[in-house]
Amino acid sequence: MPPMLPALGRCAAAASLLVLLGGGLHSGTSAQPLQVGAEVFAVDPGKVVEVSYRTPTLRMMAHRWEAGARFTIIFLEKGQPAPRVCLAGPGFEHVLRKLASLKLSRHLSVSQVKAYVEKKNFNSWAELEVRDISQMEPFQARIIPVPGSDAEALVHFHGVTYMVSLDVKIFQLISGGCKSLAAAESNQK
């Protein structure tokens, strides 16, 4: 094979990569906005293996080794001397179903997002991470209930803030720890 052909192949591969990257860079500016009701994040809850939720005062980590197995929840709260550990029950399953499908409730202007962030800076937002059985990176976002609303939350990921439909009770269930998330027969430690 002439020495020029491998170099030509590398150039073609590099050109293809540039075309792909170039297309990706421009797709954000020409893309149509999401429709209200569209999912900004979705994953099959049956395939989720880990959920992590962190605020300045609490940590909740739910983990299972494989899809279909039961989750074990570890809950830490600031000021408490020891973590609580429990098996997930209906409360956690409800939380997981709701966090696994975040739907756009309405569009926000840049000034509206700025106003929300000024009221509650990002340090006060919860960090949410959802990992499933795929080989993809986990979903990572900041999330906070909307002040004055019982049915909306702000979720921020990949540099964009969305207003999503999410019942404020989801945040209350998480804050309740093992008392609200555990199975009835779970041995809380």
C-alpha positions in Angstrom: 0.0 0.0 0.0 1.4 3.4 -0.9 2.4 5.4 2.2 0.1 8.2 1.1 -3.1 6.2 1.6 -3.0 5.8 5.4 -2.4 9.5 5.7 -5.3 10.2 3.4 -7.5 7.9 5.5 -6.5 9.8 8.6 -7.3 13.1 6.9 -10.7 11.8 5.8 -11.4 10.6 9.4 -10.4 13.9 10.8 -12.5 15.8 8.3 -15.5 13.6 9.2 -15.0 14.3 12.9 -14.8 18.0 12.2 -18.1 17.8 10.3 -19.7 16.0 13.2 -18.4 18.4 15.8 -19.2 21.4 13.6 -22.8 20.2 13.2 -23.1 19.8 16.9 -21.9 23.3 17.6 -24.5 24.8 15.4 -27.4 22.5 16.3 -28.1 24.3 19.6 -28.7 27.6 17.8 -31.0 26.3 15.1 -32.9 23.7 17.1 -36.6 24.3 17.8 -37.5 24.9 21.4 -39.0 22.0 23.4 -42.8 21.9 23.5 -44.5 22.2 26.8 -45.0 18.6 28.1 -41.9 17.3 26.4 -39.5 15.4 28.6 -36.2 17.2 29.3 -35.0 14.1 31.0 -36.3 10.5 30.9 -35.0 7.1 31.9 -36.8 3.8 32.5 -37.1 3.6 36.3 -36.8 -0.2 36.1 -33.3 0.2 34.7 -32.1 2.8 37.2 -29.4 1.4 39.6 -28.4 4.5 41.6 -30.0 7.8 42.7 -28.1 10.4 44.6 -29.7 13.5 46.0 -27.6 16.0 47.9 -28.4 19.3 49.6 -26.3 21.4 52.1 -28.1 19.5 55.0 -28.8 16.0 53.7 -27.6 13.2 51.5 -29.6 10.4 50.1 -28.1 7.6 48.1 -30.2 4.7 46.8 -28.4 1.8 45.2 -29.1 -1.6 43.8 -26.6 -3.9 42.0 -28.9 -4.8 39.1 -32.1 -3.7 37.5 -35.1 -5.3 39.2 -33.4 -5.8 42.6 -34.6 -3.8 45.6 -32.9 -0.5 46.4 -31.0 0.1 49.7 -31.1 3.7 50.8 -28.5 5.4 52.9 -29.6 8.7 54.4 -27.4 11.2 56.1 -28.6 14.4 57.8 -26.5 17.2 59.1 -26.4 17.1 62.9 -27.3 13.4 63.1 -24.5 11.2 64.5 -25.1 8.2 62.2 -26.5 7.4 58.8 -29.8 5.6 58.5 -30.0 2.6 56.2 -33.3 1.1 54.9 -34.8 -0.9 52.1 -36.8 1.1 49.6 -40.5 1.0 49.7 -43.5 2.6 48.0 -42.4 6.1 48.9 -39.0 5.7 47.2 -40.6 4.0 44.1 -42.9 7.0 43.8 -40.0 9.4 44.0 -38.0 7.4 41.4 -40.9 7.3 38.9 -41.3 11.1 39.2 -37.6 11.9 38.9 -37.2 9.5 36.0 -39.5 11.7 33.7 -39.1 15.4 34.0 -41.4 17.2 31.7 -41.2 20.9 30.6 -44.1 22.8 32.2 -43.4 26.2 30.7 -40.8 28.2 29.0 -38.7 30.7 30.9 -37.1 33.9 29.7 -33.4 34.7 30.5 -34.6 37.3 33.0 -36.9 34.8 34.7 -34.1 32.3 35.1 -31.8 35.1 36.4 -34.5 36.2 39.0 -34.9 32.6 40.3 -31.1 32.1 40.5 -30.8 35.4 42.4 -33.4 34.3 44.9 -31.8 30.9 45.4 -28.2 30.7 44.3 -27.0 27.4 42.9 -25.3 26.4 46.2 -28.7 26.0 47.7 -30.0 23.8 44.9 -30.0 20.0 45.4 -27.6 18.0 43.3 -29.4 15.1 41.6 -27.6 12.2 39.9 -29.4 9.2 38.3 -27.5 6.3 36.9 -29.0 3.4 34.9 -27.6 0.1 33.5 -26.5 1.7 30.3 -22.9 2.6 29.6 -23.8 6.3 29.3 -22.7 8.9 31.8 -25.3 9.4 34.6 -27.8 12.3 34.4 -26.5 15.1 36.7 -28.5 18.2 37.4 -29.2 20.8 40.0 -32.9 20.9 41.1 -35.0 23.0 43.4 -38.8 23.4 44.0 -40.1 26.7 42.7 -41.0 29.0 45.5 -44.8 29.5 45.8 -45.6 26.5 43.6 -46.8 23.1 44.6 -46.2 21.5 41.2 -43.1 22.9 39.6 -39.3 22.7 40.0 -36.4 24.2 38.3 -33.8 21.8 36.9 -30.5 22.9 35.5 -28.2 20.7 33.4 -25.8 21.2 30.5 -26.0 24.9 31.0 -29.8 25.2 30.6 -32.4 25.8 33.2 -35.9 24.3 32.7 -39.2 24.7 34.5 -40.5 21.2 34.9 -43.7 19.6 36.4 -42.8 18.1 39.7 -44.9 17.9 42.8 -43.3 19.6 45.8 -44.2 16.4 47.8 -41.3 14.6 46.0 -38.9 16.9 47.9 -40.7 16.3 51.1 -40.6 12.6 50.7 -36.8 12.7 50.1 -36.4 15.0 53.2 -38.3 12.5 55.3 -35.6 10.0 54.8 -36.2 6.4 55.8 -39.5 7.3 57.5 -41.1 8.2 54.2 -39.0 6.2 51.7 -38.6 2.8 53.4 -40.5 -0.4 53.0 -42.8 -1.1 55.9 -40.9 -4.2 56.9 -37.5 -2.5 56.5 -35.1 -2.7 59.5 -34.0 0.9 59.8 -30.5 1.1 61.3 
